[in-house]
Every structure is written in structure tokens, then in C-alpha cells.
Amino acid sequence: MSEFEKKHLELELRNFTARNFVRPSECRNLDQIRFYIRELCMKIEEYKKRFNYVPVTAYSLLSQYNSRQNSLLYRDFMSEY
């Protein structure tokens, strides 16, 4: 895969996430975050199968959503116990 094709995939992913996702810092609901994580995982799998390449930004965004999910889970845990 050429550098041009990689840049094109990265741009495509950024446009997709900008249109369909809310930033991790703006998420207030665990179900919402879980939905975004699931959608992003499916997009990563699609890129692996179709192009045998996944942009680093996809993993970075997934990490941000997981971090946000963990912080919300911790907050809920602390409020319960």
C-alpha cells in the first residue's frame, strides 16, 4: 500500500468519525461510549480485511474512548460504594 493510499484512508476515517461520532470528552453515557467503541472496532476490522492496514488514528481514538469509559465506570463505582 502506497503512502498516498494510507493518507487517503486516514482522511476517510477522520471524516467518518467527525460525521458520526461525538468526541470522547463529550460523552456522558456509558451506552453511548460502548456503541462508539463497537462501531470503531467494526471499522478497524473492515480496514484489516479490505486493506490489510489500519490507520494509527483509529487505535488512538479507540484508546480515548476506552479511557473515557473507564473513568465513567470508576465514577459510577465510587458513587455506589
Secondary structure as UniProt FT lines:
FT   HELIX           3..20
FT   HELIX           24..26
FT   HELIX           30..51
FT   HELIX           56..80
//
